[in-house]
Amino acid sequence: MPNYNGGKYLNASINSVINQSHTNWELIIVDDCSTDNSSSIIKQFSNIDSRIKLYVLEQNSGTPATPRNKGFNKTRGDYIAFLDSDDVWHPRKLETQLKFMMKYKSDFSFTNVIPFYNESDINSYLLDNPTLNVDFRKKRINYDYLLRKNFVKSCSTALLKREVIGGTRFNNDPSFRAVEDYIFWLDILKTNCKVADWLDLNTTFYRESDSSISSSKMFMVKQNYKVYNFLFQDQKRKKLMVWYKMLSYGYYSIKHIIKHKLIRK
């Protein structure tokens, strides 16, 4: 879990790990020199639960990639999950996803997200959905398919075997803000494993705000252009991918805006 000034959200995020039905976990939190009360909140948890460990960077990195990489280097588990400090997991997230991966010998899986604005939305959802549907659909995603669109909606949904990550790390170039995870998934599918399993399960509550980086669609189009510029020397393919991405973002942005206006009325 990378964190920077996420103090007001940390309780919900950390408690969603503590409340997991699968209990054999360790939570590595790397603080990126927060200026709020984040460290004191995390220390309160780590003093009570030895599975929670806090590390603080010597200076602010300006990107979640650096704390994620440091956190990974501190882990010991055979499976690695990521959780942003403002997101929340369903209580059966790890149990259900891990059982699937062990049963089907999956190396890399990710799930759906449920956007939310207030934590009361989560409580209402969990009252109606205390368990996760075991009869879910799955789809296999390869490198070329992921190039067309980043189907991994949030880092917080991903679960990977440690061995398939290998030496791959998040790109910590600040110019890749909000797409460093996209490059990470592509790197893994290109070099370490052939496919990722997309599970049709709502395991993760993704906190939305009007000011969030990923909510700016034009910003994301520009960032995706940087990804393709970084990946390809083939200018024709790069241009085709950018046009596809712009059309895709336009469609999903309109759909997203209409949906959330209806929800918030």
NUTORKOL-145858 format. One line per 5 residues: their letters; for each residue x, y, z of N, C-alpha, C. Coordinates in Angstrom, 1 decimal. Each point is the difference from the previous one (the first is absolute). Layout:
BEGIN
A) X,Y,Z,X,Y,Z,X,Y,Z ~ ... $
REM end
This chain:
BEGIN
MPNYN) 0.8,-1.2,0.0,-0.8,1.2,0.0,0.9,1.2,0.0 ~ 0.0,0.8,-1.1,0.6,1.3,0.0,-0.9,1.0,0.6 ~ 0.6,1.0,0.7,-0.9,1.0,0.6,0.7,1.4,0.0 ~ -0.8,1.0,-0.4,0.5,1.4,0.2,-1.2,0.8,0.4 ~ 0.1,0.5,1.2,-1.1,0.9,0.6,-1.4,-0.6,-0.2 $
GGKYL) -0.1,-1.3,0.3,-1.3,-0.7,-0.1,-0.6,-0.3,1.3 ~ 0.4,0.8,1.0,-0.4,-0.2,1.4,-1.5,-0.2,0.2 ~ -0.8,0.8,-0.7,-1.5,-0.1,0.2,-0.6,-1.2,-0.6 ~ 0.8,-0.8,-0.8,-0.6,-1.2,-0.6,0.7,-1.3,0.6 ~ 1.1,0.2,0.7,0.8,-1.2,0.4,-0.8,-1.0,0.9 $
NASIN) -0.8,0.5,0.9,-0.7,-0.9,0.9,-0.9,-1.0,-0.8 ~ -0.7,0.5,-1.0,-0.9,-0.9,-0.8,0.9,-1.0,-0.8 ~ 1.1,0.5,-0.6,0.8,-0.9,-0.9,0.7,-1.1,0.9 ~ 0.6,0.4,1.1,0.7,-0.9,0.8,-1.0,-1.0,0.6 ~ -1.1,0.5,0.5,-1.0,-0.9,0.6,-0.5,-1.0,-1.0 $
SVINQ) -0.1,0.3,-1.3,-0.5,-0.9,-1.0,1.0,-1.2,-0.2 ~ 1.3,0.2,0.4,1.0,-1.1,-0.1,-0.2,-0.8,1.3 ~ -0.1,0.7,1.1,-0.1,-0.7,1.3,-1.3,-0.9,0.0 ~ -1.0,0.4,-0.7,-1.3,-0.7,0.0,-0.1,-1.1,-1.0 ~ 1.1,-0.3,-0.7,0.0,-1.0,-1.0,-0.2,-1.4,0.6 $
SHTNW) -0.9,-0.8,-0.7,-0.2,-1.4,0.4,1.2,-0.8,-0.1 ~ 0.9,0.3,-0.9,1.3,-0.6,-0.1,1.0,0.8,0.9 ~ 0.5,-0.7,1.0,0.7,0.7,1.1,1.6,-0.1,-0.2 ~ 0.5,-0.8,-0.9,1.4,-0.2,-0.1,0.6,1.1,-1.0 ~ 0.1,1.2,0.5,0.5,1.1,-0.8,1.0,0.9,0.8 $
ELIIV) 0.7,0.8,-0.7,0.8,1.1,0.6,-0.3,1.2,-0.8 ~ -0.1,1.1,0.7,-0.3,1.3,-0.7,1.2,0.9,0.1 ~ 0.6,0.3,-1.1,1.2,0.9,-0.1,-0.5,1.3,-0.4 ~ 0.1,1.0,0.8,-0.4,1.4,-0.3,1.2,0.9,-0.1 ~ 0.2,0.6,-1.2,1.1,0.9,-0.2,-0.5,1.4,-0.2 $
DDCST) 0.4,0.8,1.0,-0.5,1.4,0.0,1.0,0.9,-0.8 ~ -0.5,0.8,-0.9,0.8,0.9,-0.8,0.2,1.4,0.6 ~ 0.5,0.0,1.2,0.2,1.2,0.7,-1.2,0.9,0.2 ~ -1.1,-0.6,0.5,-1.2,0.7,0.2,0.1,1.2,1.0 ~ -0.7,1.0,-0.2,0.0,1.2,0.9,-1.2,0.0,0.9 $
DNSSS) -0.9,-1.0,-0.1,-1.2,0.0,0.8,0.3,-1.0,1.2 ~ -1.1,-0.6,0.5,0.1,-0.9,1.2,0.1,-1.4,-0.4 ~ 0.4,-0.3,-1.3,0.0,-1.4,-0.5,0.9,-0.9,0.9 ~ 1.2,0.4,0.3,0.9,-0.9,0.7,-0.5,-0.4,1.4 ~ -0.6,1.0,0.7,-0.5,-0.4,1.3,-1.2,-0.9,-0.1 $
IIKQF) -0.8,0.1,-1.0,-1.1,-1.0,-0.2,0.5,-1.3,-0.3 ~ 1.0,-0.1,-0.9,0.5,-1.3,-0.4,0.7,-0.7,1.2 ~ 0.8,0.8,0.8,0.7,-0.5,1.2,-1.0,-0.6,1.0 ~ -1.2,0.7,0.2,-1.0,-0.6,0.9,-0.4,-1.4,-0.4 ~ -0.1,-0.2,-1.3,-0.4,-1.3,-0.5,1.1,-1.0,0.2 $
SNIDS) 1.3,0.4,-0.4,1.1,-0.9,0.1,0.4,-0.4,1.4 ~ -0.3,0.9,1.0,0.2,-0.3,1.4,-0.9,-1.1,0.5 ~ -1.2,-0.1,-0.6,-1.0,-1.0,0.4,0.2,-1.3,-0.8 ~ 0.3,0.1,-1.3,0.0,-1.1,-0.9,1.4,-0.1,-0.6 ~ 0.8,-1.1,0.3,1.3,-0.1,-0.5,0.1,-0.3,-1.5 $
RIKLY) -1.1,-0.3,-0.6,0.0,-0.3,-1.4,0.0,1.3,-0.8 ~ -0.1,1.1,0.6,0.0,1.3,-0.6,1.3,0.7,0.2 ~ 0.7,0.4,-1.0,1.3,0.6,0.1,0.1,1.3,-0.8 ~ 0.6,1.0,0.6,0.1,1.3,-0.6,1.5,0.3,-0.4 ~ 0.2,0.5,-1.2,1.3,0.5,-0.4,-0.3,1.4,-0.6 $
VLEQN) 1.0,0.9,0.3,-0.2,1.4,-0.5,1.2,0.3,-0.9 ~ -0.3,0.6,-1.1,1.1,0.4,-1.0,0.7,1.2,0.6 ~ 1.3,0.1,-0.4,0.8,1.1,0.5,-0.4,1.3,-0.6 ~ -0.5,0.0,-1.2,-0.5,1.2,-0.6,-1.2,-0.3,-0.9 ~ -0.8,1.0,-0.2,-1.2,-0.2,-0.8,0.3,-0.3,-1.5 $
SGTPA) -0.6,-1.1,-0.5,0.4,-0.4,-1.4,-0.9,0.6,-1.1 ~ -1.2,0.4,0.5,-1.0,0.6,-1.0,-0.7,-0.9,-0.9 ~ 0.1,-1.3,0.3,-0.6,-1.0,-0.8,-0.3,-1.3,0.8 ~ -1.1,-0.7,-0.1,-0.2,-1.2,0.8,0.9,-1.1,-0.4 ~ 0.6,0.1,-1.2,0.9,-1.1,-0.5,1.1,-0.3,1.0 $
TPRNK) 0.7,1.0,0.5,1.1,-0.2,0.9,-0.4,-0.7,1.3 ~ -1.0,0.5,0.7,-0.4,-0.8,1.2,-0.5,-1.4,-0.3 ~ -0.7,-0.2,-1.1,-0.4,-1.3,-0.4,1.2,-0.9,-0.1 ~ 1.0,0.5,-0.7,1.2,-0.9,-0.2,0.7,-0.3,1.3 ~ 0.1,1.0,0.8,0.7,-0.2,1.3,-0.8,-1.0,0.9 $
GFNKT) -1.3,0.1,-0.1,-0.9,-0.9,0.7,0.2,-1.4,-0.5 ~ 0.0,-0.2,-1.3,0.2,-1.3,-0.5,1.3,-0.6,0.4 ~ 1.1,0.8,0.1,1.3,-0.5,0.4,0.0,-0.5,1.5 ~ -1.0,0.5,0.7,-0.1,-0.4,1.4,-0.9,-1.2,0.3 ~ -0.7,-0.5,-1.0,-1.0,-1.0,0.1,0.7,-1.4,0.1 $
RGDYI) -0.7,-1.0,0.6,0.5,-1.3,0.1,-0.9,-1.1,-0.6 ~ -1.3,0.4,-0.3,-1.0,-0.9,-0.4,0.2,-0.6,-1.4 ~ -0.6,-1.1,-0.3,0.0,-0.6,-1.3,-1.0,0.7,-1.0 ~ -1.0,0.7,0.6,-0.9,0.8,-0.8,0.1,1.4,0.4 ~ -0.1,0.9,-1.0,0.1,1.4,0.3,-1.3,0.7,-0.4 $
AFLDS) -0.6,0.8,0.9,-1.2,0.8,-0.4,0.4,1.5,0.3 ~ -0.7,0.8,-0.7,0.2,1.5,0.1,-1.3,0.6,0.5 ~ 0.1,1.0,0.9,-1.1,0.7,0.5,0.3,1.5,0.2 ~ -0.7,0.9,-0.8,0.2,1.4,0.2,-0.6,0.5,1.3 ~ 0.6,1.0,0.6,-0.4,0.4,1.4,-1.3,0.6,0.1 $
DDVWH) -0.7,0.2,-1.1,-1.4,0.6,0.0,-1.0,-1.0,-0.5 ~ 0.4,-1.2,-0.3,-0.9,-1.1,-0.5,-0.3,-0.9,1.2 ~ -1.1,-0.9,-0.3,-0.4,-0.9,1.1,-0.3,-1.4,-0.7 ~ 0.4,-1.0,0.7,-0.3,-1.4,-0.5,-1.3,-0.6,0.6 ~ -0.6,-0.8,-0.8,-1.1,-0.8,0.5,0.6,-1.0,1.0 $
PRKLE) -0.7,-0.4,1.1,0.6,-0.9,1.0,0.5,-1.3,-0.6 ~ -0.6,-0.5,-1.1,0.4,-1.3,-0.5,0.8,0.1,-1.3 ~ 0.6,1.2,-0.2,0.8,0.2,-1.2,1.2,-0.9,-0.1 ~ 0.8,0.0,1.0,1.2,-0.9,-0.1,-0.3,-1.5,-0.1 ~ -0.9,-0.4,0.9,-0.4,-1.4,0.0,-0.5,-0.5,-1.3 $
TQLKF) -0.9,0.7,-0.6,-0.7,-0.4,-1.3,1.0,0.0,-1.1 ~ 0.8,1.1,-0.1,0.9,0.1,-1.1,1.2,-1.0,0.1 ~ 0.4,-0.2,1.2,1.2,-1.0,0.2,-0.5,-1.4,-0.3 ~ -1.2,-0.3,0.5,-0.5,-1.4,-0.3,-0.1,-0.2,-1.5 ~ -0.5,1.0,-0.8,0.0,-0.2,-1.4,1.3,-0.2,-0.6 $
MMKYK) 1.0,0.8,0.4,1.3,-0.1,-0.6,0.7,-1.3,0.3 ~ -0.2,-0.5,1.2,0.6,-1.3,0.4,-0.7,-1.2,-0.7 ~ -1.3,0.1,-0.2,-0.7,-1.0,-0.7,0.3,-0.1,-1.5 ~ 0.1,1.1,-0.6,0.2,0.0,-1.5,1.5,0.4,-0.4 ~ 0.8,0.0,1.0,1.5,0.2,-0.2,0.2,1.3,-0.8 $
SDFSF) -0.7,1.1,0.5,0.1,1.3,-0.6,1.1,0.8,0.6 ~ 0.8,0.7,-0.8,1.1,0.8,0.4,-0.3,1.4,0.3 ~ -1.1,0.5,-0.6,-0.3,1.4,0.1,-1.5,0.2,-0.2 ~ -0.7,0.6,1.0,-1.4,0.2,-0.2,-0.4,1.4,0.5 ~ -1.1,0.5,-0.5,-0.5,1.3,0.4,-1.6,-0.1,0.0 $
TNVIP) -0.6,1.0,0.6,-1.5,-0.1,0.1,-0.6,1.3,-0.4 ~ -1.3,0.1,0.3,-0.7,1.3,-0.2,0.1,0.9,1.2 ~ -0.4,1.3,-0.2,-0.1,0.9,1.0,-1.4,0.6,0.2 ~ -0.3,0.5,1.1,-1.2,0.7,0.3,0.3,1.4,0.4 ~ -0.3,1.0,-0.8,0.4,1.4,0.3,-0.9,0.4,1.2 $
FYNES) 0.5,0.8,0.9,-0.8,0.6,1.1,0.6,1.4,0.4 ~ -0.9,0.7,0.6,0.3,1.4,0.5,0.1,0.0,1.5 ~ -0.9,-0.7,0.6,-0.2,0.0,1.5,0.1,-1.4,0.5 ~ 0.6,-0.2,1.2,0.1,-1.3,0.5,-1.3,-0.7,0.4 ~ -1.0,0.8,0.1,-1.4,-0.5,0.3,-0.4,-0.8,-1.2 $
DINSY) 0.5,0.3,-1.2,-0.3,-0.8,-1.2,0.5,-1.4,0.1 ~ 1.2,-0.1,0.6,0.6,-1.3,0.2,-0.8,-0.9,0.9 ~ -0.4,0.6,1.1,-0.8,-0.7,1.0,-1.3,-0.5,-0.5 ~ -0.6,0.8,-0.8,-1.3,-0.4,-0.6,0.2,-1.2,-1.0 ~ 1.1,0.1,-0.8,0.3,-1.1,-0.9,0.3,-1.3,0.7 $
LLDNP) 0.8,0.1,1.1,0.4,-1.2,0.7,-1.2,-0.7,0.7 ~ -1.0,0.8,0.4,-1.2,-0.5,0.7,-0.7,-0.9,-1.0 ~ -0.1,0.4,-1.3,-0.7,-0.8,-1.0,0.9,-1.1,-0.7 ~ 1.4,0.2,0.2,0.9,-0.9,-0.7,1.1,-0.4,1.0 ~ -0.3,-0.7,1.1,1.0,-0.4,0.9,1.1,-1.0,-0.5 $
TLNVD) -0.4,-0.7,-1.0,0.9,-1.0,-0.6,0.2,0.3,-1.5 ~ 1.0,-0.6,-0.6,0.3,0.2,-1.4,-0.6,-1.2,-0.8 ~ -0.5,0.3,-1.2,-0.6,-1.1,-0.8,1.1,-0.9,-0.5 ~ -0.2,-1.3,0.3,1.0,-1.0,-0.4,-0.2,-0.5,-1.4 ~ -1.1,0.3,-0.6,-0.3,-0.4,-1.4,0.2,1.2,-0.9 $
FRKKR) 1.2,0.6,0.1,0.3,1.2,-0.8,0.6,-0.4,-1.3 ~ -0.1,0.9,-1.0,0.6,-0.2,-1.3,1.4,0.5,0.1 ~ 0.9,-0.5,-0.9,1.3,0.4,-0.1,0.4,0.2,-1.5 ~ 1.0,0.8,-0.2,0.4,0.3,-1.4,1.6,0.1,0.0 ~ 0.6,-0.6,-0.9,1.5,0.0,-0.1,0.4,1.2,-0.8 $
INYDY) 0.9,0.8,0.5,0.5,1.2,-0.6,1.5,-0.2,-0.3 ~ 0.4,0.2,-1.3,1.4,-0.1,-0.3,0.6,1.4,-0.3 ~ 1.2,0.1,-0.3,0.7,1.3,-0.2,-0.6,0.8,-1.1 ~ -0.3,-0.5,-1.1,-0.6,0.8,-1.1,-1.4,0.5,0.3 ~ -0.7,-0.8,0.8,-1.4,0.4,0.4,0.1,1.1,1.0 $
LLRKN) 1.0,-0.1,0.9,0.1,1.1,1.0,0.5,1.3,-0.6 ~ 0.8,-0.1,-1.1,0.4,1.2,-0.7,-1.1,0.9,-0.4 ~ -1.1,-0.7,-0.5,-1.2,0.7,-0.5,-0.7,0.8,1.1 ~ 0.0,-0.5,1.2,-0.6,0.6,1.1,0.5,-0.5,1.3 ~ 0.2,0.8,1.0,0.4,-0.5,1.3,-1.2,-0.5,0.8 $
FVKSC) -0.2,-1.3,-0.1,-1.1,-0.6,0.7,0.2,-0.1,1.5 ~ 1.2,0.2,0.5,0.3,-0.1,1.4,-0.4,1.4,0.6 ~ -1.3,0.2,0.4,-0.5,1.3,0.3,0.7,0.6,1.3 ~ 0.5,-0.8,0.8,0.7,0.5,1.2,1.1,-1.0,0.4 ~ 1.2,0.5,0.4,1.0,-0.8,0.6,-0.6,-0.9,1.2 $
STALL) -0.9,0.6,0.7,-0.6,-0.7,1.2,-0.7,-1.3,-0.3 ~ -0.3,-0.3,-1.3,-0.7,-1.2,-0.3,1.0,-1.2,-0.4 ~ 1.3,0.4,-0.2,0.9,-1.0,-0.5,0.6,-0.9,1.0 ~ 0.2,-1.3,-0.3,0.7,-1.0,0.8,0.9,-0.8,-0.9 ~ 1.3,0.0,0.3,1.0,-0.7,-0.8,0.8,-0.9,0.8 $
KREVI) 0.5,-1.1,-0.7,1.0,-0.8,0.6,1.3,0.8,0.0 ~ 0.7,-0.2,1.1,1.3,0.8,0.1,1.0,-0.4,-1.1 ~ 0.0,-1.2,-0.4,1.0,-0.5,-1.0,-0.2,0.6,-1.4 ~ -1.3,0.4,-0.3,-0.2,0.6,-1.3,0.3,1.5,-0.1 ~ 0.1,0.6,1.2,0.4,1.4,0.0,1.5,0.0,-0.2 $
GGTRF) 0.8,-0.9,0.6,1.4,-0.1,-0.3,0.7,1.3,0.3 ~ 0.7,0.5,-1.0,0.8,1.3,0.2,-0.8,1.2,-0.6 ~ -1.3,-0.2,-0.4,-0.8,1.1,-0.5,-0.4,0.9,1.1 ~ 0.1,1.3,-0.2,-0.4,1.0,1.0,-0.8,1.1,-0.7 ~ -0.7,0.8,0.8,-0.8,1.1,-0.5,1.0,1.1,-0.5 $
NNDPS) -0.3,0.6,-1.1,0.8,1.0,-0.6,-0.2,1.3,0.9 ~ 1.1,0.5,0.6,-0.2,1.1,0.9,0.3,1.4,-0.6 ~ 0.0,0.0,-1.3,0.1,1.3,-0.7,-1.3,0.8,0.3 ~ 0.1,1.2,0.6,-1.2,0.8,0.4,-0.9,0.3,-1.2 ~ 0.6,0.0,-1.2,-0.8,0.4,-1.2,-1.0,-1.1,-0.3 $
FRAVE) 0.1,-1.2,0.6,-0.9,-1.1,-0.2,-1.0,-0.1,1.1 ~ -0.3,1.1,0.7,-1.0,0.0,1.0,-1.3,-0.6,-0.5 ~ -0.7,-0.8,0.8,-1.3,-0.6,-0.3,0.0,-1.1,-1.0 ~ 1.2,-0.2,-0.7,0.1,-1.1,-0.9,1.2,-0.9,0.3 ~ 0.7,0.2,1.1,1.1,-0.8,0.3,-0.4,-1.5,0.3 $
DYIFW) -1.2,-0.1,0.5,-0.5,-1.4,0.2,-0.3,-0.7,-1.4 ~ -0.5,0.8,-0.9,-0.3,-0.5,-1.4,1.2,-0.6,-0.6 ~ 1.1,0.8,0.1,1.3,-0.5,-0.6,0.5,-1.2,0.8 ~ -0.3,-0.1,1.3,0.4,-1.1,0.8,-0.7,-1.3,-0.5 ~ -1.3,0.1,-0.2,-0.8,-1.2,-0.4,0.5,-0.5,-1.4 $
LDILK) 0.2,1.0,-0.9,0.5,-0.3,-1.3,1.4,-0.7,0.0 ~ 0.8,0.5,0.8,1.4,-0.6,0.2,-0.1,-1.4,0.4 ~ -0.9,-0.3,1.0,-0.1,-1.3,0.5,-0.6,-1.0,-1.1 ~ -1.0,0.5,-0.7,-0.6,-0.9,-1.0,0.9,-0.2,-1.2 ~ 0.9,0.9,-0.2,0.9,-0.1,-1.2,1.2,-0.9,0.4 $
TNCKV) 0.5,0.0,1.2,1.2,-0.7,0.3,-0.2,-1.2,1.0 ~ -0.9,0.1,0.9,0.0,-1.0,1.1,-1.2,-1.0,-0.1 ~ -1.1,0.4,-0.5,-1.1,-1.0,-0.1,-0.9,0.4,-1.2 ~ -0.7,-0.9,-0.6,-0.6,0.2,-1.3,-1.4,0.7,0.2 ~ -0.7,-0.4,1.1,-1.4,0.5,0.2,-0.3,0.4,1.4 $
ADWLD) -1.0,0.9,0.1,-0.5,0.3,1.3,-1.5,-0.4,0.0 ~ -0.5,-0.4,1.2,-1.4,-0.4,0.1,-0.8,1.1,0.5 ~ -1.0,0.4,-0.7,-0.9,1.1,0.4,-1.2,-0.7,0.6 ~ -0.2,0.2,1.3,-1.1,-0.6,0.7,-1.2,0.9,0.1 ~ -1.2,-0.4,-0.4,-1.1,0.9,0.1,-0.6,0.0,1.4 $
LNTTF) 0.8,0.6,0.9,-0.3,0.1,1.4,0.2,1.4,0.5 ~ -0.9,0.5,0.8,0.1,1.3,0.6,0.7,-0.1,1.4 ~ 1.3,0.0,-0.1,0.8,-0.2,1.2,0.6,1.3,0.7 ~ -0.1,1.1,-0.8,0.7,1.2,0.5,-0.8,1.2,-0.2 ~ 0.0,0.8,1.1,-0.8,1.3,-0.1,1.1,1.1,-0.3 $
YRESD) -0.3,0.7,-1.1,1.0,0.9,-0.5,-0.6,1.4,0.3 ~ 0.8,0.8,0.8,-0.5,1.3,0.4,0.2,1.0,-1.1 ~ -1.1,0.6,-0.4,0.0,1.0,-1.0,-0.2,1.4,0.6 ~ 0.7,1.0,-0.6,-0.2,1.4,0.3,0.1,0.8,-1.2 ~ -0.6,1.1,0.0,0.0,0.9,-1.2,1.4,0.5,-0.3 $
SSISS) 0.9,0.0,1.0,1.3,0.5,-0.2,1.1,-1.0,-0.3 ~ -0.4,-1.3,-0.1,1.0,-1.1,-0.1,0.6,0.1,-1.4 ~ 1.3,-0.4,-0.1,0.7,0.0,-1.3,-0.7,-0.8,-1.0 ~ -0.4,-1.2,0.3,-0.5,-0.9,-1.0,-1.4,0.4,-0.4 ~ -0.6,1.0,0.6,-1.4,0.4,-0.4,0.1,1.0,-1.2 $
SKMFM) 1.2,0.5,-0.3,0.2,0.9,-1.1,0.3,-0.8,-1.3 ~ -1.0,-0.1,-0.8,0.1,-0.9,-1.2,1.0,0.5,-1.0 ~ 0.1,1.3,-0.2,1.0,0.5,-1.0,1.4,-0.2,0.6 ~ 0.2,0.2,1.3,1.3,-0.3,0.6,0.4,-1.4,-0.2 ~ -1.0,-1.0,0.1,0.3,-1.4,-0.2,0.3,-0.3,-1.4 $
VKQNY) -0.6,0.7,-1.0,0.3,-0.2,-1.4,1.5,0.4,-0.2 ~ 0.4,1.1,0.5,1.3,0.5,-0.1,1.0,-1.0,0.6 ~ -0.3,-0.5,1.2,0.8,-1.0,0.7,0.2,-1.3,-0.8 ~ -1.1,-0.4,-0.6,0.0,-1.2,-0.8,0.9,0.2,-1.3 ~ -0.1,1.2,-0.5,0.9,0.3,-1.2,1.5,-0.1,0.5 $
KVYNF) 0.3,0.4,1.2,1.3,-0.1,0.5,0.4,-1.5,0.1 ~ -0.9,-0.8,0.4,0.2,-1.5,0.1,0.4,-0.5,-1.4 ~ -0.9,0.3,-1.0,0.3,-0.6,-1.3,1.3,0.6,-0.6 ~ 0.3,1.2,0.3,1.2,0.6,-0.4,1.2,-0.7,0.6 ~ -0.2,-0.4,1.2,1.1,-0.7,0.8,0.2,-1.4,-0.6 $
LFQDQ) -1.2,-0.7,-0.4,0.1,-1.4,-0.4,0.3,-0.2,-1.4 ~ -0.4,0.9,-0.9,0.1,-0.2,-1.4,0.9,0.9,-0.8 ~ 0.8,-0.5,-0.9,0.7,0.8,-1.0,-0.9,0.1,-1.2 ~ -0.9,-0.9,-0.2,-0.9,-0.1,-1.1,-1.0,1.2,0.1 ~ 0.2,1.1,-0.7,-0.9,1.1,0.1,-1.4,-0.3,-0.4 $
KRKKL) -0.2,-0.8,-1.0,-1.3,-0.3,-0.5,-0.9,-0.7,1.0 ~ 0.6,-1.0,0.7,-0.7,-0.7,1.0,-0.3,0.9,1.2 ~ 0.9,0.8,0.3,-0.2,1.0,1.2,-1.2,0.9,-0.3 ~ 0.0,0.5,-1.2,-1.1,0.9,-0.3,-1.4,-0.7,0.0 ~ 0.0,-1.2,-0.5,-1.2,-0.8,0.0,-0.5,-0.3,1.4 $
MVWYK) 1.0,-0.3,0.9,-0.4,-0.3,1.4,-0.5,1.2,0.7 ~ 0.6,1.2,-0.3,-0.5,1.2,0.6,-1.4,0.3,-0.4 ~ -0.3,-0.1,-1.3,-1.3,0.3,-0.5,-1.1,-0.9,0.6 ~ 0.4,-1.3,0.0,-0.9,-1.0,0.7,-0.2,0.4,1.4 ~ 1.0,0.4,0.7,-0.1,0.4,1.4,-0.9,1.2,0.2 $
MLSYG) 0.2,1.0,-0.8,-0.8,1.2,0.1,-1.5,-0.3,-0.3 ~ -0.3,-0.8,-1.0,-1.4,-0.4,-0.2,-0.6,-0.8,1.2 ~ 0.8,-0.9,0.5,-0.4,-0.8,1.1,-0.3,0.9,1.2 ~ 0.9,0.9,0.3,-0.1,0.9,1.2,-1.2,0.9,-0.2 ~ -0.3,0.4,-1.2,-1.1,0.9,-0.2,-1.3,-0.8,0.2 $
YYSIK) -0.1,-1.2,-0.4,-1.2,-0.8,0.2,-0.2,-0.3,1.5 ~ 1.0,-0.5,0.6,-0.1,-0.4,1.4,-0.1,1.2,1.0 ~ 0.5,1.2,-0.4,-0.1,1.2,0.8,-1.5,0.5,0.0 ~ -0.6,0.0,-1.2,-1.4,0.4,0.0,-0.9,-1.0,0.8 ~ 0.3,-1.3,-0.2,-0.8,-1.0,0.7,0.2,0.1,1.5 $
HIIKH) 1.3,0.3,0.5,0.3,0.2,1.4,-0.7,1.2,0.6 ~ 0.0,1.1,-0.7,-0.6,1.3,0.5,-1.5,-0.2,0.1 ~ -0.6,-0.6,-1.0,-1.5,-0.2,0.1,-0.3,-1.0,1.2 ~ 0.7,-1.0,0.1,-0.2,-1.0,1.1,0.1,0.6,1.4 ~ 1.0,0.8,0.2,0.3,0.6,1.3,-0.9,1.2,0.3 $
KLIRK) -0.5,0.7,-1.0,-1.0,1.0,0.2,-1.3,-0.6,0.5 ~ -0.3,-1.2,-0.6,-1.3,-0.6,0.5,0.2,-0.6,1.4 ~ 1.2,-0.5,0.3,0.2,-0.6,1.4,-0.1,1.1,1.0 ~ 0.6,1.2,-0.3,0.2,1.0,1.0,-1.3,0.9,0.2 ~ -1.0,-0.2,-0.9,-1.2,0.8,0.2,-0.8,-0.4,1.2 $
REM end
